[in-house]
Amino acid sequence: MDILEREIEKKFGEEMQKLGCLVCKFTSPGKAGVPDRLVILPGGKVWFAEMKRPGEKLRPLQIFWKKQMESLGAKYYVVDSYEAIANVAADVKKELGADG
C-alpha cells in the first residue's frame, strides 16, 4: 500500500508535537517552491520541512530554496517516510539535549 503525503504530514506533526515543537503550514506569496512546513522548536529555533510521498523528488524550485536556506545555515528536511520522521525527531532531541 502506498503511503500518501497527507499521512506522512499527519504523523510528522504528531511526532513533532510530542517533542514540544509547533508545526505550521508555510506559504510565502510570490515565492513558489518554499517548504511546506515551519518547525518551531522549544527555545525559538526554526527549521523547515518539505513533505513528499515516498520516492517523490524535489522540484527544481524546491531544490533552489533548499540550497538557499541551507547556505544561510537553516535546517531543511525532506520528509518522505516514517524513517525520515524518526530522523528529524532524533535531530530535535539532539538539539534539545535529550538523548532518548
DSSP file (Angstrom, degrees, kcal/mol; ACC not computed):
  #  RESIDUE AA STRUCTURE BP1 BP2  ACC     N-H-->O    O-->H-N    N-H-->O    O-->H-N    TCO  KAPPA ALPHA  PHI   PSI    X-CA   Y-CA   Z-CA
    1    1 A M              0   0    0      0, 0.0     2,-0.2     0, 0.0     0, 0.0   0.000 360.0 360.0 360.0 132.5    0.0    0.0    0.0
    2    2 A D        -     0   0    0      1,-0.1     2,-0.5    51,-0.0    51,-0.0  -0.491 360.0-129.4 -75.0 142.3    1.3    3.4   -0.9
    3    3 A I        -     0   0    0     -2,-0.2     2,-0.2    51,-0.0    -1,-0.1  -0.800  23.8-136.7 -90.6 130.9    1.8    6.0    1.8
    4    4 A L    >>  -     0   0    0     -2,-0.5     4,-1.8    49,-0.1     3,-0.5  -0.539  16.4-119.1 -86.4 154.3    0.1    9.3    1.0
    5    5 A E  H 3> S+     0   0    0      1,-0.2     4,-2.9     2,-0.2     5,-0.2   0.881 114.9  56.7 -57.6 -39.5    1.8   12.7    1.6
    6    6 A R  H 3> S+     0   0    0      1,-0.2     4,-2.3     2,-0.2    -1,-0.2   0.832 104.7  52.5 -65.6 -29.9   -1.0   13.7    3.9
    7    7 A E  H <> S+     0   0    0     -3,-0.5     4,-2.3     2,-0.2    -1,-0.2   0.909 111.1  46.2 -69.3 -41.7   -0.3   10.5    6.0
    8    8 A I  H  X S+     0   0    0     -4,-1.8     4,-2.7     2,-0.2    -2,-0.2   0.935 113.5  50.4 -61.3 -46.9    3.4   11.5    6.3
    9    9 A E  H  X S+     0   0    0     -4,-2.9     4,-2.3     2,-0.2    -2,-0.2   0.895 110.6  48.4 -60.8 -42.8    2.4   15.1    7.1
   10   10 A K  H  X S+     0   0    0     -4,-2.3     4,-2.2     2,-0.2    -1,-0.2   0.939 114.0  45.3 -64.2 -47.9    0.0   14.0    9.9
   11   11 A K  H  X S+     0   0    0     -4,-2.3     4,-2.6     2,-0.2     5,-0.2   0.890 111.3  54.0 -64.0 -40.1    2.5   11.6   11.5
   12   12 A F  H  X S+     0   0    0     -4,-2.7     4,-2.6    -5,-0.2     5,-0.2   0.941 109.4  47.7 -58.8 -48.7    5.2   14.3   11.3
   13   13 A G  H  X S+     0   0    0     -4,-2.3     4,-2.2     1,-0.2    -1,-0.2   0.900 112.1  49.9 -60.0 -42.4    3.0   16.8   13.0
   14   14 A E  H  X S+     0   0    0     -4,-2.2     4,-1.9     2,-0.2    -1,-0.2   0.922 112.6  46.3 -63.2 -44.7    2.1   14.3   15.8
   15   15 A E  H  X S+     0   0    0     -4,-2.6     4,-0.9     1,-0.2    -2,-0.2   0.890 113.1  48.6 -67.7 -39.7    5.7   13.4   16.4
   16   16 A M  H ><>S+     0   0    0     -4,-2.6     5,-2.5    -5,-0.2     3,-0.6   0.896 109.3  53.6 -67.3 -38.6    7.0   17.0   16.5
   17   17 A Q  H ><5S+     0   0    0     -4,-2.2     3,-2.0     1,-0.2    -2,-0.2   0.896 102.6  57.8 -62.3 -40.2    4.2   17.9   18.9
   18   18 A K  H 3<5S+     0   0    0     -4,-1.9    -1,-0.2     1,-0.3    -2,-0.2   0.803 105.9  51.3 -58.4 -28.6    5.3   15.1   21.2
   19   19 A L  T <<5S-     0   0    0     -4,-0.9    -1,-0.3    -3,-0.6    -2,-0.2   0.363 125.2-103.0 -91.7   4.7    8.7   16.8   21.3
   20   20 A G  T < 5S+     0   0    0     -3,-2.0    -3,-0.2     1,-0.3     2,-0.2   0.602  76.9 136.9  86.5  11.9    7.2   20.2   22.2
   21   21 A C      < -     0   0    0     -5,-2.5     2,-0.5    -6,-0.1    -1,-0.3  -0.564  49.0-136.4 -90.5 155.6    7.6   21.6   18.7
   22   22 A L  E     -A   40   0A   0     18,-2.4    18,-3.3    -2,-0.2     2,-0.5  -0.952  15.8-159.2-108.3 129.4    5.0   23.7   16.8
   23   23 A V  E     -A   39   0A   0     -2,-0.5     2,-0.4    16,-0.2    16,-0.2  -0.950  13.2-178.2-113.3 123.9    4.5   22.8   13.2
   24   24 A C  E     -A   38   0A   0     14,-2.4    14,-2.9    -2,-0.5     2,-0.2  -0.938  32.6-110.4-123.3 142.0    2.9   25.5   10.9
   25   25 A K  E     -A   37   0A   0     -2,-0.4     2,-0.5    12,-0.2    12,-0.3  -0.499  37.3-147.6 -64.5 136.9    2.0   25.5    7.3
   26   26 A F        +     0   0    0     10,-3.3     2,-0.4    -2,-0.2    -1,-0.0  -0.947  26.3 161.7-117.4 121.8    4.4   27.8    5.4
   27   27 A T        -     0   0    0     -2,-0.5     5,-0.1     5,-0.0     9,-0.0  -0.985  15.6-169.5-132.2 147.9    3.4   29.8    2.4
   28   28 A S    >   -     0   0    0     -2,-0.4     3,-2.5     3,-0.2     6,-0.2  -0.826  24.7-131.4-139.0  97.1    5.2   32.8    1.0
   29   29 A P  T 3  S+     0   0    0      0, 0.0    -2,-0.0     0, 0.0     3,-0.0  -0.181  94.0  17.9 -51.0 132.6    3.3   34.7   -1.7
   30   30 A G  T 3  S+     0   0    0      1,-0.0     2,-0.3     0, 0.0     0, 0.0   0.436 107.7  89.9  85.6  -0.8    5.5   35.3   -4.7
   31   31 A K    X   -     0   0    0     -3,-2.5     3,-1.2     3,-0.0    -3,-0.2  -0.631  60.9-170.3-129.4  74.9    8.0   32.7   -3.7
   32   32 A A  T 3   +     0   0    0     -2,-0.3    -5,-0.0     1,-0.2     0, 0.0  -0.301  67.2  35.0 -62.0 146.2    6.9   29.4   -5.2
   33   33 A G  T 3  S+     0   0    0      1,-0.3    -1,-0.2    31,-0.1    32,-0.2   0.420  75.1 143.2  92.2  -1.2    8.7   26.3   -4.1
   34   34 A V    <   -     0   0    0     -3,-1.2    -1,-0.3    -6,-0.2    28,-0.1  -0.350  62.3 -82.9 -67.4 157.3    9.3   27.2   -0.4
   35   35 A P        -     0   0    0      0, 0.0    15,-0.2     0, 0.0    -1,-0.1  -0.150  32.6-122.1 -64.3 158.3    9.0   24.3    2.0
   36   36 A D  S    S+     0   0    0     13,-0.3   -10,-3.3     1,-0.1     2,-0.4   0.845  84.3  34.1 -66.7 -38.5    5.6   23.1    3.3
   37   37 A R  E     -AB  25  49A   0     12,-2.7    12,-2.3   -12,-0.3     2,-0.4  -0.927  56.6-147.6-133.2 144.9    6.2   23.5    7.0
   38   38 A L  E     -AB  24  48A   0    -14,-2.9   -14,-2.4    -2,-0.4     2,-0.6  -0.896  18.2-157.1 -97.5 136.4    7.9   25.5    9.6
   39   39 A V  E     -AB  23  47A   0      8,-3.0     8,-2.9    -2,-0.4     2,-0.7  -0.965   5.6-163.2-116.0 113.6    9.0   23.6   12.7
   40   40 A I  E     -AB  22  46A   0    -18,-3.3   -18,-2.4    -2,-0.6     6,-0.2  -0.874  10.2-155.8-102.2 115.9    9.4   25.8   15.7
   41   41 A L    >   -     0   0    0      4,-2.9     3,-2.3    -2,-0.7     4,-0.2  -0.496  33.1 -85.9 -87.1 155.7   11.5   24.2   18.4
   42   42 A P  T 3  S+     0   0    0      0, 0.0     3,-0.3     0, 0.0    -1,-0.1  -0.405 121.1  39.1 -54.7 135.1   11.3   25.0   22.1
   43   43 A G  T 3  S-     0   0    0      1,-0.2    -2,-0.0    -3,-0.1    -3,-0.0   0.297 128.1 -84.6  97.7  -8.4   13.8   27.9   22.5
   44   44 A G  S <  S+     0   0    0     -3,-2.3    -1,-0.2     1,-0.3     2,-0.1   0.410  77.3 145.5  97.1  -2.5   12.8   29.5   19.3
   45   45 A K        -     0   0    0     -3,-0.3    -4,-2.9    -4,-0.2     2,-0.5  -0.446  35.5-149.0 -68.3 145.4   14.8   27.8   16.6
   46   46 A V  E     -B   40   0A   0     -6,-0.2    29,-0.4    -2,-0.1     2,-0.3  -0.973  16.3-179.4-121.3 125.9   13.0   27.4   13.3
   47   47 A W  E     -B   39   0A   0     -8,-2.9    -8,-3.0    -2,-0.5     2,-0.4  -0.766  19.3-131.2-115.0 164.9   13.6   24.5   10.9
   48   48 A F  E     -Bc  38  76A   0     27,-2.4    29,-2.5    -2,-0.3     2,-0.4  -0.913  17.8-170.5-119.9 145.2   11.9   23.9    7.5
   49   49 A A  E     -Bc  37  77A   0    -12,-2.3   -12,-2.7    -2,-0.4     2,-0.5  -0.997  11.1-158.2-139.4 133.5   10.4   20.7    6.2
   50   50 A E  E     - c   0  78A   0     27,-3.1    29,-2.9    -2,-0.4     2,-0.4  -0.951  19.6-142.5-108.3 121.7    9.1   19.7    2.8
   51   51 A M  E     + c   0  79A   0     -2,-0.5     2,-0.3    27,-0.2    29,-0.2  -0.682  27.6 167.7 -87.0 135.1    6.6   16.8    2.8
   52   52 A K        -     0   0    0     27,-2.5     3,-0.1    -2,-0.4     6,-0.0  -0.975  38.0-109.2-141.2 153.9    6.8   14.3    0.0
   53   53 A R    >   -     0   0    0     -2,-0.3     3,-2.2     1,-0.1   -49,-0.1  -0.501  62.9 -75.9 -71.2 154.5    5.3   10.9   -0.9
   54   54 A P  T 3  S+     0   0    0      0, 0.0    -1,-0.1     0, 0.0     3,-0.1  -0.313 121.5  12.3 -54.6 131.0    7.9    8.1   -0.7
   55   55 A G  T 3  S+     0   0    0      1,-0.3     2,-0.2    -3,-0.1    26,-0.0   0.245  92.9 131.8  85.9 -13.0   10.1    8.3   -3.8
   56   56 A E    <   -     0   0    0     -3,-2.2    -1,-0.3    24,-0.1     2,-0.2  -0.544  47.2-142.8 -75.2 137.1    8.9   11.7   -4.8
   57   57 A K        -     0   0    0     -2,-0.2     2,-0.1    -3,-0.1    -4,-0.1  -0.607  19.9 -96.4-100.0 157.6   11.7   14.1   -5.7
   58   58 A L        -     0   0    0     -2,-0.2    -1,-0.1     1,-0.1    -6,-0.0  -0.452  38.9-122.5 -67.4 143.0   12.1   17.8   -5.1
   59   59 A R     >  -     0   0    0     -2,-0.1     4,-2.4     1,-0.1     3,-0.5  -0.442  32.7 -99.1 -78.7 161.9   11.1   20.1   -8.0
   60   60 A P  H  > S+     0   0    0      0, 0.0     4,-2.3     0, 0.0     5,-0.1   0.873 124.4  49.5 -53.3 -42.0   13.8   22.5   -9.3
   61   61 A L  H  > S+     0   0    0      1,-0.2     4,-2.2     2,-0.2     5,-0.2   0.861 110.2  51.6 -66.9 -32.9   12.3   25.5   -7.4
   62   62 A Q  H  > S+     0   0    0     -3,-0.5     4,-2.4     2,-0.2    -1,-0.2   0.891 108.6  50.6 -68.6 -38.7   12.3   23.4   -4.2
   63   63 A I  H  X S+     0   0    0     -4,-2.4     4,-2.6     2,-0.2     5,-0.2   0.916 108.6  53.5 -62.2 -42.7   15.9   22.5   -4.8
   64   64 A F  H  X S+     0   0    0     -4,-2.3     4,-2.6    -5,-0.2    -2,-0.2   0.942 111.6  43.8 -56.0 -50.3   16.7   26.2   -5.2
   65   65 A W  H  X S+     0   0    0     -4,-2.2     4,-2.8     2,-0.2     5,-0.3   0.871 110.9  54.8 -67.4 -36.1   15.1   27.1   -1.9
   66   66 A K  H  X S+     0   0    0     -4,-2.4     4,-2.6     2,-0.2     5,-0.2   0.952 112.0  44.0 -59.0 -49.2   16.7   24.1   -0.1
   67   67 A K  H  X S+     0   0    0     -4,-2.6     4,-2.2     2,-0.2    -2,-0.2   0.912 114.1  50.4 -63.0 -43.3   20.1   25.3   -1.2
   68   68 A Q  H  X S+     0   0    0     -4,-2.6     4,-0.8    -5,-0.2    -2,-0.2   0.943 113.9  44.0 -59.0 -49.5   19.3   29.0   -0.4
   69   69 A M  H ><>S+     0   0    0     -4,-2.8     5,-2.5     1,-0.2     3,-0.7   0.911 114.4  48.6 -65.6 -43.6   18.1   28.1    3.1
   70   70 A E  H ><5S+     0   0    0     -4,-2.6     3,-1.7    -5,-0.3    -1,-0.2   0.855 104.4  60.0 -66.2 -33.8   21.0   25.7    3.9
   71   71 A S  H 3<5S+     0   0    0     -4,-2.2    -1,-0.2     1,-0.3    -2,-0.2   0.752 105.3  50.4 -65.7 -21.5   23.5   28.3    2.6
   72   72 A L  T <<5S-     0   0    0     -4,-0.8    -1,-0.3    -3,-0.7    -2,-0.2   0.350 127.8-100.3 -95.0   4.3   22.2   30.6    5.3
   73   73 A G  T < 5S+     0   0    0     -3,-1.7    -3,-0.2     1,-0.3     2,-0.2   0.534  74.4 143.8  92.1   6.8   22.6   27.9    8.0
   74   74 A A      < -     0   0    0     -5,-2.5     2,-0.5    -6,-0.2    -1,-0.3  -0.501  51.7-121.1 -79.8 148.9   18.9   26.8    8.1
   75   75 A K        -     0   0    0    -29,-0.4   -27,-2.4    -2,-0.2     2,-0.4  -0.785  32.4-177.1 -87.8 131.4   18.0   23.2    8.7
   76   76 A Y  E     -c   48   0A   0     -2,-0.5     2,-0.4   -29,-0.2   -27,-0.2  -0.991   2.8-169.2-134.8 121.7   15.8   21.9    5.8
   77   77 A Y  E     -c   49   0A   0    -29,-2.5   -27,-3.1    -2,-0.4     2,-0.7  -0.903  18.8-148.6-116.1 140.1   14.4   18.4    5.8
   78   78 A V  E     -c   50   0A   0     -2,-0.4     2,-0.8   -29,-0.2   -27,-0.2  -0.947  20.6-162.5-100.5 116.4   12.7   16.4    3.1
   79   79 A V  E     +c   51   0A   0    -29,-2.9   -27,-2.5    -2,-0.7     3,-0.1  -0.870  33.0 141.6-108.2 105.0   10.2   14.2    4.9
   80   80 A D        +     0   0    0     -2,-0.8     2,-0.3   -29,-0.2    -1,-0.1   0.219  62.0  24.7-129.6  12.6    9.1   11.3    2.7
   81   81 A S  S  > S-     0   0    0    -27,-0.1     4,-1.7     1,-0.1     5,-0.1  -0.981  80.3-101.1-165.1 168.0    8.9    8.3    5.0
   82   82 A Y  H  > S+     0   0    0     -2,-0.3     4,-2.1     1,-0.2     5,-0.1   0.836 122.9  57.1 -67.6 -30.9    8.3    7.3    8.6
   83   83 A E  H  > S+     0   0    0      2,-0.2     4,-2.1     1,-0.2    -1,-0.2   0.902 104.3  51.3 -64.3 -41.2   12.1    6.8    8.8
   84   84 A A  H  > S+     0   0    0      2,-0.2     4,-2.2     1,-0.2    -2,-0.2   0.885 108.0  52.5 -63.5 -38.0   12.6   10.4    7.8
   85   85 A I  H  X S+     0   0    0     -4,-1.7     4,-2.6     1,-0.2    -1,-0.2   0.930 108.8  50.0 -61.7 -44.8   10.2   11.5   10.5
   86   86 A A  H  X S+     0   0    0     -4,-2.1     4,-2.3     1,-0.2    -2,-0.2   0.873 109.1  52.5 -61.9 -37.1   12.3    9.4   13.0
   87   87 A N  H  X S+     0   0    0     -4,-2.1     4,-2.0     2,-0.2    -1,-0.2   0.911 110.5  46.3 -66.1 -42.3   15.5   11.1   11.8
   88   88 A V  H  X S+     0   0    0     -4,-2.2     4,-2.5     2,-0.2    -2,-0.2   0.924 111.8  52.1 -64.7 -43.2   14.0   14.6   12.2
   89   89 A A  H  X S+     0   0    0     -4,-2.6     4,-2.6     1,-0.2    -2,-0.2   0.907 108.5  50.9 -59.1 -42.1   12.8   13.6   15.7
   90   90 A A  H  X S+     0   0    0     -4,-2.3     4,-2.3     1,-0.2    -1,-0.2   0.900 110.2  49.7 -62.7 -40.4   16.3   12.4   16.6
   91   91 A D  H  X S+     0   0    0     -4,-2.0     4,-2.7     2,-0.2    -2,-0.2   0.887 110.0  50.9 -65.7 -38.6   17.8   15.7   15.4
   92   92 A V  H  X S+     0   0    0     -4,-2.5     4,-2.4     2,-0.2    -2,-0.2   0.946 110.9  48.4 -62.2 -47.6   15.2   17.6   17.5
   93   93 A K  H  X>S+     0   0    0     -4,-2.6     5,-3.4     1,-0.2     4,-0.5   0.906 112.4  48.7 -59.0 -42.3   16.1   15.5   20.6
   94   94 A K  H ><5S+     0   0    0     -4,-2.3     3,-1.0     3,-0.2    -1,-0.2   0.926 111.0  50.2 -62.8 -45.4   19.8   16.1   20.0
   95   95 A E  H 3<5S+     0   0    0     -4,-2.7    -2,-0.2     1,-0.3    -1,-0.2   0.865 113.1  46.5 -60.5 -37.4   19.2   19.9   19.6
   96   96 A L  H 3<5S-     0   0    0     -4,-2.4    -1,-0.3     2,-0.2    -2,-0.2   0.477 117.8-112.5 -86.4  -2.7   17.2   20.0   22.8
   97   97 A G  T <<5S+     0   0    0     -3,-1.0     2,-0.5    -4,-0.5    -3,-0.2   0.737  74.6 130.6  79.8  22.4   19.8   17.9   24.6
   98   98 A A      < -     0   0    0     -5,-3.4    -1,-0.3    -6,-0.2    -2,-0.2  -0.945  37.9-170.1-111.3 126.0   17.7   14.8   25.1
   99   99 A D              0   0    0     -2,-0.5    -1,-0.1     1,-0.2    -5,-0.1   0.574 360.0 360.0 -88.3  -9.4   19.2   11.5   24.1
  100  100 A G              0   0    0     -7,-0.1    -1,-0.2    -6,-0.0   -10,-0.1   0.478 360.0 360.0 -95.2 360.0   16.1    9.4   24.4
